[in-house]
Amino acid sequence: MRSADARTTIVAAAAAIGSGKSVVNYRLRDWLLSRQRFWGAPVPIIHCASCGAVPVPESDLPVELPKNIELSGRGGSPLARATEWLNCKCPSCSGPATRDTDTLDTFVDSSWYFLRYTDAHNTQRPFDAMAASSMMPVDIYIGGVEHAILHLLYSRFISKFLWKTRAYGAAAVEHDSTVSSEVKEAIARRETRGARNGEPFTRLLTQGMVHGLTYKDPSSGRFLRSDEVQTEKGNVPRVIRTGETPTMSFEKMSKSKYNGVDPGATVDAYGADATRLHVLYLAPPQDVLEWDTQSIVGMQRWILRLGRLVDTACASSARESIVCALNARNKWSKEARETYRHTHVAIQHATESLEASFSLNTAISALIKLSNYLATVKDCEHPTFGFGLVCLVKMVAPMAPSIGEELWEILIQSKCLHNLGLVDTPNSRIFAQSWPVLDASALKDVSATVVVQINGKVRFKLEDMVPDQYQSELVQIASTMPQAQKWMFDTTGQPKHIVKVIHVPNKLINIIVK
C-alpha cells in the first residue's frame, strides 16, 4: 500500500471508531502581507472614516507606487509620507480617505503566476477557467528551503481559495456547455490523481544548499581568508600568521566566511560541461552539496574517456545496422548480449533518475558504469557496441550539452551513425534526437555468478551459470564440483545429508549439511 493510501486508510479507521479525524493546519502568517516597505504591490484597499475599508475599484487597478518617494530607512512605511499618493477619495461616498500603506511581498505577488501561464494573453481576466483547469496541477515545484516555507505555502493557500471559489477546477467547468464530457472527465481524473482539494503542485523538490570549505582561527574563532591559509605538503593547512592548524568545516557559502567560489573562474579553468557534471554528481539535488573544486578533474577525465570511446567506434565500423543485428539476436556472442544488456540497464536507471527521482547523480553514475563496460568490449565492430555508445552520448547530452553535441557531430562525420542505420540526415543535431527507448527484454542477465556456501561459509563460485536456475539444479551442479568433495562428502565418498538449502536466485546458494 502506498503511503498516501495508508494515511487515508488509517484516518478512516480512526474516524470509524470515533478516535480521530483528518484536520488540515495552516501555519500562515501575515508578515508578507503587512509590510511597512516601499517595494512591493500596494494593498488595494482605501480606508474611509465613514465607510471603513473599501476595495479599490477594478477600473483603478493596479495601484501603482508613487515615483517621488523619500527612502529614509526608518519611521514606518515611506508610503505614509507620500501625501499626494496617500490621500484620495472614497470610492463609495466620495469623501476624504487614505490608501493602505502596506505592501505585499513578492512571495505573495508570485503565488499564482503558474495559473497565469495557462492563459498568458488573456486581457479580460487573470486566466480562463477552462485553460487553467485543463493544465493544472503543476507537475513539479522546485525551490530552495525559503521557497518551501514561504512561497509554497502562499501558493497553496491562494490556489485552494481560487479552487474552492470555482475560479478553476472540475467544479468550475462542470456546468459549462462548451466543454465536452470527455474533457470534464479528464479534468476530474487529473484532480483525483494529483491535485486533490485544489493542491497546485503534484510534487515538491526542495534544493539543498551549497556549502564551501571554511577556515577559522583556532584561537579567536575568526573566519580566515584563503590568502591567510597556506597548504603544506600532505594537504595540511596552516595559518600563515601563527603556523597553527585552522579549524575546518563546510558551511553555507557567505562573503563574511570567505568560503565562496567564483563559478566563472571554475568554468574558465575546467570547462562548463565538466563543472556542470561535477555539480550534478556530487550529491542528490535535495541534499547539502559540499563543494570540492579539486575533484572536477574526475569529470574531465571521464569526458576524455568518452572521446576515446567515440574514436574507437569511428575506427571500428559496424558490420551491419542495429536493426539487422536485432533480427539475428539468437546468434549473438555472449559479449554482444552482455553489451546490449548493459546499455539498457543504463537506459533504465538514467530514465528513472530523470523522470521520477530527479537524482541526477545516480543518472551520471549509471552512464559512467556503461562507459566503463564499453571500454572493455573486444568486438567493437559488432553493432551492439556502436549502439551502446550512441545511447550513451544521447543520455550524456542533457547534462553535458557541448560535449554531447561535439561527440554526436564526430559520430555523424565518421559515418558511424549511418552504418548503424540510426541517422539519415547528415546535419542532424543531437537535441533533435529522441531519448533511447528501453527494451525490457534485454535487462535479463546473460549469465550469473552464484556464490556457493556450505554450512554458511563461502567455499567456491559457480561462474557463467544460466540465469534463474532452480535450487535443485544448482545443488546438483555444486555437488559435482571438485571443491565440493571435501565439504559435501564424507571420508568414504558418500554424500552428506542435506539439512537445508538457502537460495538467493542468481546470487547465492547456502547448503547446510551434516
C-alpha positions, 0 to 999 in steps of 0.5 A: 500500500502506498503511503498516501493510501495508508494515511487515508486508510488509517484516518478512516479507521480512526474516524470509524471508531470515533478516535480521530479525524483528518484536520488540515493546519495552516501555519500562515502568517501575515508578515508578507502581507503587512509590510511597512516597505516601499517595494512591493504591490500596494494593498488595494484597499482605501480606508474611509472614516465613514465607510471603513475599508473599501476595495479599490475599484477594478477600473483603478487597478493596479495601484501603482507606487508613487515615483517621488518617494523619500527612502529614509530607512526608518519611521514606518512605511515611506508610503505614509509620507507620500501625501499626494499618493496617500490621500484620495477619495472614497470610492463609495461616498466620495469623501476624504480617505487614505490608501493602505500603506502596506505592501505585499511581498513578492512571495505573495505577488508570485503565488499564482503566476503558474495559473497565469501561464495557462492563459498568458494573453488573456486581457479580460481576466487573470486566466480562463477557467477552462485553460487553467483547469485543463493544465493544472496541477503543476507537475513539479515545484522546485525551490530552495528551503525559503521557497518551501516555507514561504512561497509554497505555502502562499501558493497553496493557500491562494490556489485552494481559495481560487479552487474552492471559489470555482475560479478553476477546477472540475467544479468550475467547468462542470456546468459549462456547455462548451466543454465536452464530457470527455474533457470534464472527465479528464479534468476530474481524473487529473484532480483525483490523481494529483491535485486533490482539494485544489493542491497546485503542485503534484510534487515538491523538490526542495534544493539543498544548499551549497556549502564551501570549505571554511577556515577559522582561527583556532584561537579567536574563532575568526573566519580566515581568508584563503590568502591567510591559509597556506597548504603544506605538503600532505594537504595540511593547512596552516595559518600563515600568521601563527603556523597553527592548524585552522579549524575546518568545516563546510558551511553555507557559502557567505562573503563574511566566511570567505568560503565562496567560489567564483563559478566563472573562474571554475568554468574558465579553468575546467570547462562548463560541461565538466563543472556542470557534471561535477555539480550534478554528481556530487550529491542528490539535488535535495541534499547539502552539496559540499563543494570540492573544486579539486575533484572536477578533474574526475569529470574531465577525465571521464569526458576524455574517456568518452572521446576515446570511446567515440574514436574507437567506434569511428575506427571500428565500423559496424558490420551491419545496422542495429536493426539487422543485428536485432533480427539475428539476436539468437546468434549473438556472442555472449559479449554482444548480449552482455553489451546490449544488456548493459546499455539498457540497464543504463537506459533504465536507471538514467530514465528513472533518475530523470523522470521520477527521482530527479537524482541526477547523480545516480543518472551520471553514475549509471552512464559512467558504469556503461562507459566503463563496460564499453571500454572493455568490449573486444568486438567493437565492430559488432553493432551492439557496441556502436549502439551502446555508445550512441545511447550513451552520448544521447543520455550524456547530452542533457547534462553535458550539452557541448560535449554531447553535441561535439561527440554526436557531430564526430559520430555523424562525420565518421559515418558511424551513425549511418552504418548503424542505420540510426541517422539519415540526415547528415546535419542532424543535431543531437537535441533533435534526437529522441531519448533511447527507448528501453527494451525490457527484454534485454535487462535479463542477465546473460549469465550469473555468478552464484556464490556457493556456501556450505554450512554458511561459509563461502567455499567456491563460485559457480561462474557463467551459470544460466540465469534463474536456475532452480535450487535443485539444479544448482545443488546438483551442479555444486555437488559435482564440483571438485571443491565440493568433495571435501565439504559435501562428502564424507571420508568414504565418498558418500554424500552428506545429508542435506539439512537445508538449502538457502537460495538467493536466485542468481546470487547465492546458494547456502547448503547446510549439511551434516 
